[in-house]
Amino acid sequence: MTKRCLLPALFALLVPFLAAQEDAVDLVDMRLGLLGEGNCVIGPQLPNGSINPSPQTPQGGHGGYHPGNPVRGFGQLHATGTGWGCYGQMLLSPQVGLAVGETEHDSVISQEVPRPYAYACTLDRYGIRVELAPAHDAAIYRITFPSKPDCSLILDAAHSLAEHLAPEIKGRFLGGTVTVSGDGRSADASGTYEGGFTTGPYRIYAAMTLDQSSLAGGTWTGPAAAPVIEPGGRQRVSTGTLGAFWRFDGTKTPVVTVRIAVSLRSVEAARKHLAEIAGASFEQVRDRARAAWQQALGRIAVEGGPDAERRLFATCLYQSQLMPRDRTADHGGGGPWWDDHYATWDTWHTKLPLLALIDPAAFAQIVNSYAVRRAAGGTVADAFVAGNDGPIQGGDDVDNVIADAWAKQIPGIDWPQAYQVIDYHAEVGRTPEYRAQGWIPAGTMSCSRTLECAVNDWGAAQVARGLGHPQEADRWEARSHRWRELWNPALASDGFTGFVAPRRADGTWIEPFDPKQTWGSWVDYFYEGNAWEYTLTPFHDLDTLVQLGGGRERFLARLAHAMDAGLAHRWNEPSFLTAFLPVLQDDPALAARLARAVRDGYTLTGGYPGNEDSGAMASWYVFASLGLFPVAGQDRYLITPPAFPRARITLPGNRILTIERSRGSRVLLDGTPLPGWTIRHAQLTAASRLEIPGAP
């Protein structure tokens, strides 16, 4: 056959794959995770972009938006899927008339169109159409006013989600400044805020321009109960309410385009970010954002299966690529700067390993950013929000991310600097009790933190050994096994004996103690979990865990009971790997059943099993649907039957890995049977075809 005849045939084969890529962005359902505890954000952003413009509603919760509620305005920064939110600042509110009070301009909406790359709705109270689209640090708004002479737009610099929409977050405006230019066509704003998942106040800066001149404008300040409007005001400093406004005649100026940029560094930086969209039309910004998502979502294309599952998969793949945020340009030099880790405690299990597979360059940047943060502030906490360290939920889980990168030999990482991060944590950062004896006596998070630090130590030891630090490697690896000191062999529950339990410094056990009791946040013994759940988490020492629990059969029975009885919580990150552990005990059938039960709990209408957690829950679904689940911090994936007949993953260099659901009984890699149901990262990324039996 000649090349001329071959090309049409080749194109015919590619059409389904190309169509899947082209349609992926339109399969995303932006409403997933808005209800329940998902706390997702309906507004658009670029992949790992800094700005995230979105509508906000009263009782909007930690994501800022609740379907069916009236819209209060449009904030420029949000954190998606978090259990304890933040941001929501620099609120824009188009109106007819002028109402600057916090609760005075809510509007029921209609004709809402949410997309990954744009958002639009009509404010029915005013008859105003609002459309918005994001760049990386800036957003464009197209506001279409009704044919009325008294239209207006306000910029509220004091408003925040944490203070006004979800007061349980304990947000507070500490003061700021607004400045309107002499011609009224631009404005700057800044504010200092506290509240949310941070350990200190943070500052937000904004710069905005309007493409149409206003009839008039001004500023307002004063107490929330009685803000004072100053027509013609150009600059205001306040610790109370604070904002600027512009008036338009909708009969003569029906459409106003607003460009706004945000920075966490300075007003000057925000002004520079406006260059991202300077001179661009709304359509151009929107189309660029669509193209960016088309590329990002095109990294994994699935075929076949029910339409609802394809939509769910596309949405989870989208929500897997929102946070953390790449704020390198905003930081102003010194290396990569990735912000809004909410928190690594959540994302090290699935979200970051997904990046390691589909976007290793971004993954390397995140690892390198740890060293930049260490140089800037000395510590590299699990949570890092708005440039501030957040509360510690467990161990030093950035070490697990570094270990994951080492195990998979991700290129582009400054390994000597990365080693300094884990060395600091292992030698200085962990608690004195843990460093001395490898376990933490009974107290706040003592059991869960011991188990997490053990995993941290094991991963750190592998990196140390590989980089030529054998003494540290031996010491940390030996310490990683000392979690066994918290194994209480006499503790029984539901017919199973032996659990990790709290132990006093003198060696005595806390009694009575119920392994089923679920503990809360930052309280004694276990962080957001129970002994049943956490006892299954030292996967780095699995052989010992199996032996302590009575051997393989009892371990498998324990796993099944923990999952089936809801004792290992499906919404909780420590249980992410639990359903897949039977693969490591040569029981892929049990793993398939348990994983399928968890996966079936994800629905477009019901959302996520709990907080989406910055891509953690979403990327769990992506991996489980592909039939590949990462053992984070190691280089292996555990294999289960995939959800779709076929998936194609685009690897670096535009290499395609095809995963197919087969009718055989063996897992085949490029036609060769694998010895079991596991595969190494290097094997996977060098292959072209992975065939997984539909049932083990």
Residue pairs with C-beta under 8 A, 6 or more apart in sequence:
16 303
17 301
17 303
17 648
20 301
20 302
20 303
20 648
21 294
21 297
21 298
21 301
22 294
24 294
24 297
24 298
24 301
24 314
24 317
25 115
25 116
25 117
25 290
25 293
25 294
25 297
25 314
26 115
27 310
27 311
27 314
27 315
28 115
28 116
28 293
28 297
28 311
28 314
28 315
28 318
29 311
29 312
29 315
29 604
30 42
30 44
30 114
30 115
30 116
30 119
30 315
31 42
31 67
31 114
31 604
32 38
32 40
32 312
32 315
32 316
32 319
32 604
32 607
32 608
33 39
33 40
33 63
33 80
33 81
33 319
33 607
33 608
33 612
34 40
34 42
34 63
34 65
34 66
34 67
34 607
35 66
35 67
35 607
36 606
36 607
36 608
37 83
37 571
37 608
37 610
37 611
38 63
38 81
38 607
38 608
38 610
38 611
38 612
39 61
39 62
39 63
39 80
39 81
39 82
39 83
39 85
39 611
39 612
40 63
40 80
40 81
40 319
40 607
40 612
41 52
41 54
41 63
41 64
41 65
41 78
41 79
41 80
41 81
42 54
42 55
42 63
42 65
42 114
42 119
43 52
43 53
43 54
43 55
43 65
43 74
43 78
43 114
43 119
43 132
44 52
44 53
44 54
44 114
44 115
44 116
44 117
44 118
44 119
44 132
44 133
44 134
44 289
45 51
45 52
45 53
45 134
45 322
46 134
46 135
46 136
46 289
46 292
46 293
47 292
47 293
47 296
47 321
47 322
48 321
48 322
48 323
48 324
48 325
48 326
48 338
48 362
49 134
49 135
49 136
49 137
49 325
49 326
50 136
50 137
50 262
50 325
50 326
50 327
50 330
50 339
51 76
51 77
51 134
51 135
51 136
51 137
51 138
51 139
51 261
51 262
52 76
52 77
52 78
52 80
52 134
52 322
53 74
53 75
53 76
53 119
53 132
53 134
53 139
53 141
53 260
54 64
54 65
54 74
54 75
54 78
54 119
55 64
55 65
55 71
55 73
55 74
55 109
55 119
55 121
56 64
56 65
56 71
56 72
56 73
56 74
56 75
56 88
56 91
56 161
56 165
57 64
57 65
57 66
57 69
57 70
57 71
57 72
57 106
57 165
58 66
58 69
58 70
58 72
58 103
58 106
58 165
59 66
59 69
59 165
60 66
60 69
60 72
60 161
60 165
60 166
61 85
61 165
61 166
62 79
62 82
62 83
62 84
62 85
62 161
62 166
62 169
63 78
63 80
63 81
63 82
63 85
64 75
64 78
64 85
64 88
64 161
64 165
64 166
70 106
70 107
70 108
70 109
70 125
71 106
71 107
71 108
71 109
71 121
71 123
72 91
72 93
72 102
72 103
72 105
72 106
72 165
73 91
73 92
73 93
73 105
73 154
73 156
73 159
74 91
74 92
74 93
74 130
74 132
74 141
75 87
75 88
75 89
75 90
75 91
75 159
75 161
76 89
76 90
76 92
76 139
76 206
76 260
76 262
77 87
77 88
77 89
77 90
77 204
77 262
78 85
78 87
78 88
78 161
79 85
79 86
79 87
79 196
79 197
79 323
79 340
79 342
79 385
79 614
80 319
80 322
80 323
80 612
80 614
81 319
81 322
81 323
81 342
81 608
81 611
81 612
81 613
81 614
81 615
81 616
81 617
81 618
82 197
82 342
82 611
82 613
82 614
83 611
83 613
84 169
84 196
84 197
85 161
85 162
85 166
85 169
85 196
85 197
86 161
86 162
86 169
86 195
86 196
86 197
86 198
86 385
86 386
87 160
87 161
87 162
87 196
87 204
87 386
88 159
88 160
88 161
88 162
88 164
88 165
89 157
89 159
89 160
89 191
89 193
89 204
89 206
89 262
90 155
90 156
90 157
90 189
90 204
90 206
90 260
90 262
91 154
91 155
91 156
91 159
92 141
92 153
92 154
92 155
92 156
92 258
92 260
93 105
93 153
93 154
93 156
94 123
94 126
94 128
94 130
94 143
94 145
94 151
94 152
94 153
95 105
95 126
95 128
95 151
95 152
95 153
95 154
96 125
96 126
96 127
96 128
96 145
96 146
96 148
96 150
96 151
96 152
96 250
97 150
97 152
98 150
98 152
98 154
98 229
98 245
98 247
99 105
100 154
100 156
100 220
100 227
100 229
100 241
100 243
100 245
101 224
101 227
102 156
102 159
102 164
102 224
102 241
105 154
106 125
107 123
107 124
107 125
107 126
108 123
108 124
108 125
109 121
109 122
109 123
109 124
110 121
110 122
110 124
111 120
111 121
111 122
111 129
112 119
112 120
112 121
112 122
113 119
113 120
113 121
115 290
116 289
116 290
116 293
116 297
116 318
117 133
117 134
117 286
117 287
117 289
117 290
117 292
117 293
118 131
118 132
118 133
118 286
118 289
118 290
119 131
119 132
119 133
120 129
120 130
120 131
120 132
121 129
121 130
122 128
122 129
122 130
123 129
123 130
126 146
126 151
127 146
127 148
128 143
128 144
128 145
128 146
128 151
129 143
129 144
130 141
130 142
130 143
130 144
131 141
131 142
131 143
131 144
131 282
132 139
132 140
132 141
132 142
133 139
133 140
133 282
133 285
133 286
133 289
134 285
134 289
135 276
135 277
135 285
135 288
135 289
136 273
136 276
136 326
136 329
137 261
137 262
137 263
137 270
137 273
137 276
137 329
137 330
138 259
138 260
138 261
138 262
138 273
138 274
138 276
138 277
139 259
139 260
139 261
139 277
139 285
140 257
140 258
140 259
140 277
140 280
140 282
140 285
140 286
141 257
141 258
141 259
141 260
142 255
142 256
142 257
142 282
143 153
143 255
143 256
143 257
143 258
144 254
144 255
145 151
145 248
145 250
145 253
145 254
145 255
145 256
146 250
147 250
147 251
147 254
148 250
148 251
149 249
149 250
149 251
150 247
150 249
151 247
151 248
151 249
151 250
151 253
152 245
152 246
152 247
152 248
153 210
153 245
153 246
153 248
153 256
153 258
154 243
154 244
154 245
154 246
155 178
155 187
155 189
155 206
155 208
155 243
155 244
155 245
156 241
156 242
156 243
157 176
157 177
157 178
157 189
157 190
157 191
157 206
157 242
157 243
157 244
158 173
158 176
158 191
158 238
158 240
158 241
158 242
158 243
159 173
160 171
160 173
160 193
160 195
161 169
161 171
162 169
162 170
162 171
162 172
162 193
162 195
162 196
163 169
163 171
163 172
163 173
163 193
163 195
164 171
169 195
169 196
170 194
170 195
171 193
171 194
171 195
171 196
172 193
172 194
172 195
173 191
173 192
173 193
173 239
173 240
173 242
174 191
174 192
174 193
174 194
174 201
174 239
175 191
175 192
175 237
175 238
175 239
176 189
176 190
176 191
176 192
176 237
176 238
176 242
177 188
177 189
177 190
177 191
177 235
177 236
177 237
177 242
178 187
178 188
178 189
178 219
178 235
178 236
178 242
178 243
178 244
179 187
179 188
179 189
179 234
179 235
180 186
180 187
180 217
180 218
180 219
180 233
180 234
180 235
180 244
181 187
181 234
182 234
183 213
184 210
184 213
184 214
184 217
184 246
185 209
185 210
185 213
186 207
186 208
186 209
186 210
187 207
187 208
187 244
188 205
188 206
188 207
188 208
188 267
188 270
188 271
189 205
189 206
189 207
189 208
189 242
189 244
190 203
190 204
190 205
190 206
190 267
191 203
191 204
191 242
192 201
192 202
192 203
193 201
193 202
193 203
193 204
194 200
194 201
194 202
196 385
196 386
197 342
197 343
197 383
197 385
197 390
197 391
198 385
198 386
198 388
198 389
198 390
199 388
199 389
199 390
199 391
200 388
202 264
202 385
202 386
202 387
202 388
203 264
204 262
204 263
204 264
204 386
205 262
205 263
205 264
205 265
205 266
205 267
205 269
205 270
206 260
206 261
206 262
206 263
206 267
206 270
207 260
207 261
207 263
207 267
207 270
207 271
207 273
207 274
208 258
208 259
208 260
208 261
208 274
209 258
209 259
209 274
210 246
210 256
210 257
210 258
211 256
211 257
211 258
211 259
212 248
212 253
212 255
212 256
212 257
214 246
214 247
214 248
215 247
215 248
215 249
216 231
216 232
216 246
216 247
217 231
217 232
217 244
217 245
217 246
217 247
218 229
218 230
218 231
218 232
218 233
218 244
218 245
219 229
219 230
219 233
219 234
219 235
219 236
219 242
219 243
219 244
219 245
220 227
220 228
220 229
220 230
220 233
220 236
220 241
220 242
220 243
220 244
220 245
221 227
221 228
221 230
221 236
221 237
221 238
221 240
221 241
221 242
222 228
222 238
222 240
222 241
223 240
223 241
224 240
224 241
227 240
227 241
229 245
230 236
233 244
236 242
236 244
248 256
257 282
259 274
259 277
259 278
260 274
261 270
261 271
261 272
261 273
261 274
261 276
262 270
262 273
263 269
263 270
263 273
263 330
264 327
264 330
264 339
264 386
264 387
265 330
265 331
265 332
269 330
269 332
273 329
273 330
277 285
280 288
293 318
296 318
296 321
297 314
297 317
297 318
298 650
299 317
299 358
299 359
299 649
299 650
300 317
300 358
300 622
300 626
300 647
300 648
300 649
300 650
301 647
301 648
302 310
302 313
302 625
302 643
302 644
302 646
302 647
303 644
303 645
303 646
303 647
303 648
304 644
304 645
304 646
305 643
305 644
305 645
308 603
308 604
309 625
309 643
309 644
310 644
311 604
312 602
312 603
312 604
312 621
313 621
313 622
313 625
313 643
313 644
315 604
315 618
316 602
316 617
316 618
316 619
316 621
316 622
316 625
317 618
317 622
318 618
319 612
319 615
319 618
320 351
320 354
320 615
320 618
320 619
320 622
321 355
321 359
321 615
322 614
322 615
323 340
323 341
323 342
323 347
323 614
323 615
324 338
324 339
324 340
324 341
324 342
324 347
324 366
324 384
324 614
325 338
325 339
325 340
326 336
326 337
326 338
326 362
326 365
327 337
327 338
327 339
328 335
328 336
328 337
328 338
328 365
328 369
330 337
331 337
334 372
334 375
334 376
335 368
335 369
335 371
335 372
336 365
336 366
336 368
336 369
336 372
337 369
337 372
337 373
338 365
338 366
338 369
339 384
339 385
339 386
339 387
340 384
340 385
340 386
340 614
341 347
341 382
341 383
341 384
341 385
341 390
341 614
342 383
342 385
342 390
342 613
342 614
343 382
343 383
343 384
343 390
343 393
343 397
343 614
344 352
344 382
344 383
344 397
344 398
344 400
344 401
345 382
345 383
345 393
345 394
345 397
345 573
346 573
346 613
346 614
346 616
347 613
347 614
347 615
347 616
348 397
348 398
348 400
348 401
348 404
348 632
348 633
349 573
349 576
349 577
349 616
349 620
349 630
349 632
350 576
350 615
350 616
350 619
350 620
350 622
350 623
350 630
350 632
351 614
351 615
351 616
351 618
351 619
352 363
352 366
352 401
352 404
352 632
353 404
353 619
353 623
353 630
353 632
354 615
354 619
354 622
354 623
354 630
355 362
355 363
355 366
356 363
356 404
356 405
356 408
356 410
356 630
356 681
357 630
357 649
357 651
357 681
357 684
357 685
358 649
358 650
358 651
360 408
360 410
360 411
360 412
360 652
361 412
361 652
363 405
363 410
364 405
364 410
364 411
364 412
364 413
365 412
366 401
367 401
367 402
367 405
367 410
367 413
367 418
368 412
368 413
368 414
368 417
368 418
370 380
370 398
370 401
370 402
370 418
370 421
371 414
371 417
371 418
371 420
371 421
373 379
373 380
373 384
374 380
374 417
374 420
374 421
374 424
377 389
379 389
379 429
380 396
380 398
380 421
380 424
380 425
381 389
381 390
381 392
382 390
382 392
382 393
382 394
382 395
382 396
382 397
382 398
383 389
383 390
383 391
383 392
383 393
384 390
391 522
393 445
393 521
393 527
393 528
394 445
394 448
394 449
394 452
394 453
394 527
395 430
395 449
395 452
395 453
395 455
395 456
396 422
396 425
396 426
396 429
396 430
396 453
396 456
397 452
397 456
398 421
398 425
399 421
399 422
399 425
399 426
399 456
399 459
399 460
400 455
400 456
400 459
400 632
400 633
402 418
402 421
402 422
402 459
402 460
402 463
403 422
403 458
403 459
403 460
403 462
403 463
403 633
403 634
404 459
404 630
404 632
404 633
404 634
405 413
405 418
406 415
406 418
406 459
406 462
406 463
406 466
407 462
407 633
407 634
407 635
407 681
408 635
408 681
408 682
409 682
415 463
415 467
416 467
418 463
419 463
419 464
419 467
419 469
422 456
422 459
422 460
422 463
422 464
423 460
423 464
423 469
423 472
425 456
425 460
426 435
426 456
426 457
426 460
426 472
426 476
427 435
430 453
430 456
431 440
431 449
431 453
433 439
433 440
433 441
433 505
434 440
434 449
434 450
434 453
435 479
437 482
437 485
438 450
438 454
438 478
438 479
438 480
438 481
438 482
438 483
438 485
439 450
439 482
439 483
439 485
439 486
439 503
440 446
440 447
440 449
440 450
440 453
441 503
441 504
441 505
442 502
442 503
442 504
442 505
442 510
442 524
442 525
443 502
443 524
443 525
444 522
444 523
444 524
445 522
445 523
445 524
445 525
445 526
445 527
446 502
446 524
446 525
447 486
447 500
447 501
447 502
447 525
447 526
447 531
447 534
448 525
448 526
448 527
448 529
448 534
448 574
449 527
450 483
450 486
450 500
451 483
451 486
451 500
451 534
451 537
451 538
452 537
454 479
454 480
454 481
454 482
454 483
454 538
454 540
454 541
455 480
455 537
455 538
455 539
455 540
455 633
457 476
457 477
457 479
457 480
458 476
458 477
458 480
458 540
458 541
458 633
459 540
459 633
460 476
461 472
461 473
461 474
461 476
461 477
461 480
462 473
464 470
464 472
464 473
464 476
465 473
480 540
480 541
481 541
481 544
483 500
483 538
483 541
484 541
484 544
484 548
485 503
486 500
486 501
486 502
486 503
487 498
487 499
487 500
487 501
487 548
488 498
488 499
488 500
488 501
488 503
488 509
488 513
489 497
489 498
489 548
490 497
490 498
491 497
491 498
491 499
491 501
491 509
491 513
491 515
491 531
493 499
493 514
493 515
493 516
493 531
493 532
494 516
494 561
494 565
494 567
496 549
496 550
496 554
496 557
496 558
496 561
497 550
498 535
498 548
498 549
498 550
499 515
499 531
499 532
499 535
500 531
500 534
500 535
501 509
501 510
501 513
501 515
501 531
502 509
502 510
502 513
502 524
502 525
503 509
503 510
504 510
510 525
513 531
515 530
515 531
515 532
515 535
516 530
516 531
516 532
516 567
517 530
517 531
518 526
518 528
518 529
518 530
518 569
519 525
519 526
519 527
519 528
519 529
519 530
520 528
521 527
521 528
525 531
526 533
526 534
528 572
529 569
529 572
529 574
529 575
530 567
532 562
532 567
532 568
533 562
533 567
533 568
533 569
533 572
533 574
533 575
533 578
534 574
535 545
536 545
536 558
536 559
536 562
536 568
536 575
536 578
536 581
537 574
537 577
538 544
538 545
539 545
539 577
539 581
539 631
540 633
542 581
542 584
545 555
546 552
546 555
546 585
549 555
549 558
552 585
555 585
556 582
556 585
556 587
556 590
559 578
559 581
559 582
559 590
559 594
560 590
560 594
561 567
562 568
562 578
563 570
563 578
563 579
563 594
563 597
563 598
564 594
564 597
568 575
568 578
569 575
569 610
570 598
570 601
570 609
570 610
571 608
571 609
571 610
571 611
571 617
572 610
573 613
573 616
576 616
576 620
577 629
577 631
577 632
578 594
579 591
579 594
579 595
579 597
579 598
580 591
580 594
580 595
580 629
580 638
580 640
581 591
581 638
582 588
582 589
582 590
582 591
582 594
583 591
583 638
583 639
583 640
583 676
583 677
583 678
584 638
584 678
586 676
588 639
588 640
588 677
588 696
589 695
589 696
591 638
591 640
591 677
591 696
592 640
592 641
592 695
592 696
595 624
595 629
595 640
596 640
596 641
598 609
598 620
598 624
599 621
599 624
599 625
599 643
601 609
602 608
602 609
602 617
602 621
608 617
608 618
609 617
610 617
611 617
612 618
623 629
623 630
624 640
624 643
625 642
625 643
625 644
625 647
626 642
626 643
626 647
626 649
626 659
627 639
627 640
627 641
627 642
627 643
627 659
627 661
627 692
628 637
628 638
628 639
628 659
628 679
628 684
629 637
629 638
629 639
629 640
630 636
630 637
631 637
631 638
635 680
635 681
635 682
636 678
636 679
636 680
636 681
637 678
637 679
637 680
637 681
637 684
638 677
638 678
639 667
639 674
639 677
639 678
639 679
639 692
640 677
640 692
640 696
641 661
641 692
641 693
641 694
641 695
641 696
642 659
642 661
642 692
644 661
645 660
645 661
646 658
646 659
646 660
646 661
647 658
647 659
648 656
648 657
648 658
648 659
649 656
649 657
649 659
650 656
651 657
651 685
655 688
656 688
657 684
657 685
657 687
657 688
657 689
657 690
658 688
658 689
658 690
659 690
659 691
659 692
660 689
660 690
660 691
660 692
661 691
661 692
661 693
661 694
662 668
662 691
662 692
662 693
662 694
663 693
663 694
664 691
664 693
665 693
666 673
666 674
666 693
667 673
667 674
667 676
667 677
667 679
667 690
667 691
667 692
667 693
668 674
668 689
668 690
668 691
669 679
669 683
669 687
669 689
669 690
669 691
670 687
670 688
670 689
671 689
677 696
679 690
684 690
